Amino acid sequence: MRTWDIIGNRRWGYLLSLFVIIPGVVALYVWGINFGIDFTGGTLLNLRLGREASLDQARATLRPFGHEDAVIQKSPESPREILVRTRPLSEEQVAAVERAFAQQYGGTEVLRAERVGPTIGRELRQKAIQAVILGLLLQVVYISIRFRSIRFAIAADIALVHDLLVVIGIFALTRKEVDSSFVAVLLTVVGYSVNDTVVILDRIRENVNLRLREPFDRLVNRSMLEVLVRSLTTGFGAIVALIVLYFFGGPTLRDFVFGLGIGVITGTYSSILVASPVLVEWQRLIDRRQRRPTEVAETASVPELAAVGGNTLPARRRRSRRRR
């Protein structure tokens, strides 16, 4: 049976993570996040059309104005009523949109046209950040108690921060719009990443109790291989479902599904090539610190032994000469 030395090649995983994270951080600094209307506000249009139109037809009508990414909903009570929420429009742009709908659907009646503020304001964003930080701290406490070691908790949190940076950085690089569904993407990524990481960490903890004399890096590598198929199978199954949803779920779900797909991939990746190697690096650091006093003592004792040997050797030779 072939054995993969994942831990021995962990530095390639570090390079791959940096290859993705660094451009994302640069994009965040240079361009920032492309916030959608849920964060920036926009224009709300409630129209009653002359005849019923599907969501795809309504989106095609908005495409010449550059607002095909608008949020469009149909009224369940009246199939001819649509609700359009898009980026801020001037009065002239609103009038042009109304004329376009009237020409294609046999007239239109404006039920409501108003500017709306952001659904998620600055204060709520700050609270969301505080909640994420609090969740990370509580996770450290829980995993520390559950695994009886703070190293497992910090390794899981490092993997989680890695996943969040990857998802946010890729959205910044691709300039995809970030709306309220993006918050759900981040929360889903957090849950998936922690779940997949804890599975591997738990196997490492079990093997630590079973193989006390095995080197820690070999033990971690063995534990990862034991659950590798399970992790990859779970991730692959989720990716297949997301691919189907991406192509058949409609344009309004594509950014949401795209974020989930990136989160599943990086969550599976980080549990194998981030969390587990962090434990190995931590253990090696502890071993170096524990080895240094011993090495100092050994190096300090060498001259002492040499000096003693230098004094006793002539004395033994003198005794042998006297006996002769």
N, C-alpha and C positions, 0 to 999 in steps of 0.2 A: 504493500500500500504506500502510495506516495505521500510524503509529508511536506507541506509548504512552510517555509521559515518566514512567517509573517512578521514576527518581532524583529528578526535579523534584518529585514528590509524596511523597517518602519520609517527610516529617513526619507525614502521615496514618497511615503504617504505625507510626511511633513511638507515636502516640496510641492506636491500636488495641491495640498490645502492652501499653501501660500500663493500658488499660481492662480487660484480662484479668488482668495480673500483680498489680496493686495489690490488687484484692479478694481474690485468692488468698493473697497474703502476709498480709493482714488476717485472713483465715479461719484461716490457720496459726497466727497469734499468739493469736487469741481462742479457737478451738475445738481447734486441733491436728489431728493426723491420726487418723482412725478406724481404729486398728490392729485387725486380725483375730486369730483364735486362734493363728495361727502366731507372732505377736509377743507376745500376752498370755497364752497358755496356755488350757486349757479342760478339758472332760470328754470322755473316750473311752468309748463304749459299743459293745460287741460283742455283738450279739443274734442268736439263732437263732429264726426265726419259725415259726409253725405251717404256713404255706404261703408260697409265693414272692410277693414284692412288688417292683414296679418302683421305680426311684429316684424317679419323680414321686409315686407313692403314698406312699412313705416320707416324702418331703418334705411332702406334704399332711398327714400325721399329726403332724408337728412344727409345722405352721403355727399351731395354736391356742396353742402355748407361746411363740410369737415366735422360733422357731429354724428358720425355713424356709431361712435362708442357711447352714445347717450343711453341713459336708463329709460326704457320704454315699458309701460305696463298697460294692460287693457282692463277696463272696468268689468267686473263679473255681472253687474246688473244690466249694463248696456254695451253690447259688442261693438258699437260704433264709437264709443268713447275711448280715448287713449290719454295716458298721462306721460308726458315727456319731461325728463329732468336732464339738463345738459349744462355745459359751462356757461358762464355769464354771457348774455346776449344783449346787444343794444336794441333800442326800439325799432330801428330800421331792420335789423336782422330778424327780430320777432315777426315783423310784418312780412318779410320775405318768406319765412318758414310757413306762415299762415297761408300765403298765396299759393305756395307750392302744394300744400295739402289740399287746398280748395280746387286747384286745377286737376289734380289726379283722382280725387275721390268725390267729385260732384258737390263741391261746396264744403264749408267748414264753419263751425260756430265756436268762438272762443269762450269757454266757461270760466277759465282762470288763467291769468298770465302775471306772474310776480317773481321778484327776486327772492331767493331763499338763502339763509345763512348756512354755514357748514354744520353738518350733523355732528361731527366730532371736532370740538374746538380745542384750543390750546390747553385749557385746564384739564379736559378729559384725557388728552394725550399725555400730560404729565402724570395723571393718576394711573394711566395704563403702564407707563414706565416704572412708576413706584411699585405697582402690583407685580410686575415681572421680577423686579429686584427682590421684593419680599418673598415671592415664590421660590426664587433660587436659594435664598437663605433658609427657608423652611425645608426645602429639599435637602440641603446640606445636613440639617439637623436630623431629619427623618432617616436618610440613608446612613448617616453616621451611627445612629442608634441601631438600625436594622443590621448593618454589616459590622458594627462594633469597630469601625475605623473611619476616620475622617478622610483618608486618602481616597476611598471609593466614592464618597460624596463629591469631593472636589474634582475627581476625574470625570464623573458624570456631568457636572456643571460645565467643565471646560468643553466637553463634547457638545453640550447644548448651546453654549455661546458660539461655538464654531458653526453649528447648523444655522443659527439665526443670522450670523454674519454672511454666510453663503447665500441664504435666501434673499436677504435685504440687498446685498451687493449685486446679485444677478438682476434683481428688479431695477436697480439703479443703472446697471450697464445697458440693459435692454430698453430702458425708458418706458416700461410698462406702467400703466396707471395704477396707483395705489388708492383703493377705496375702503369702505367699511369691511368688505369681505377679506381684505388682506389681514385684518386683525384676527379673523377666524383661521386664516392660513397659518399665522405665527403660533396661535394656540394649539392647532393641530400638530404642527411640527414639534412643538415642545412635548406634547403627550407621546407622540410616536418615538421621538428620539430617546426620551427617558425610558420608555418601556423596552426598547430594543437594547439599550445600554445596560439596564439592570439585569436583563437575562444573561448577558455575557459576564457581568461582574459577579452574579450569583454563582455561576459555574466556577469562576476563579476561586471564590471563597470556599466552595465545596472541595475543590481539589487541593487547596492549601491545607485543609484538615486531613486529607487522605495521603498526600505525598509531601511530608515535611522535609525530606532530605533532597528533593528534586530542586535544581536551581530555579529561581523565581521566574526568570525570563522563559525558560523551557516550559514551566508549568503554565504560564499565561498563554504561550503559543499552543500548548496542548488543549487548554480550555477553549480557546477561540475556535480551533478546528472541530471540537466536539459539537459546537452550536452553530458553526458557519453555515451549514446547509439549511438549518432552520431559519436563520436570519435572512439569507439570500432568497429562500422560497417565499417567505412572508413579504419581503420587499418587492419581489417580482410579481406576485399576485396583485399587490396594490397598484403597481405601475400599469399592469394590463388593464385593470378596471379604469384607471385614470385616462389611459390612452383612448379607450372607447368613449368615455365621457367627454374628452376634449374634442373629438371629431363629431360626435352626435348630440352633444349637450347644448349646442347653440353658442353664439358669440359672446353672450353675457357671462357665460361660465368659464370661458377659456383662460382668462388670466387667473381665476381662482384655481382651476385645475392645474394650470402651469405651476403655480406656487406650491401646490400640494405635491406635485411630481418631484420638483426640486427638493422639497423637504423630505420626502421618502428616500430619495437617493442619498442625500447627504446624511440623513439619520442613520441609515444602514452603514454607510461608509465610516462615519465618525465613531460608531460603537466598536468597529473593528480596528480602525487605523488611527484613532485619536484617544479614546478613553483607555483602552488597554495599554497602549504604549506609554501613556502618562503614568500609569501605575509602575511600569518597568523602570522608567526614568527616575521616578521618585525612590524606588527601592535601591537603585544603583547609587543615588546620591546618599542615602542612608548608609549603605555599605561602605562608601568611600570615607564618610565621616567616622565610622566606627573603626575602619582600618588604619586611619592615620595615627592615632595614639599608639597602636601596636607596632606600626612600622617605625615610629620615632623611638619607641622603647628598644626595639630590636637593633636599630642602627646605633643607638647610644650604648648598647651593651657590647657591641663588637669590639671597640677599642679597649674596654675594660677587660674583656676576656683575653684580648691580645696582650694587654699589659701584664695580666696575671701569668699568662703563659710564658711571657718573656722573663719573668722573675723566677718561675719555678723550674724552667728548663735548665738553666745553668746550675741551680741547686741540685737537681737530680744528677746531673753530670758530675758535680763535685762529690756527691755521696758515692757514686759508682767508682770514682777514682780512688777515694779513701779506702773502700773495701778491697780494691786491688792492692 
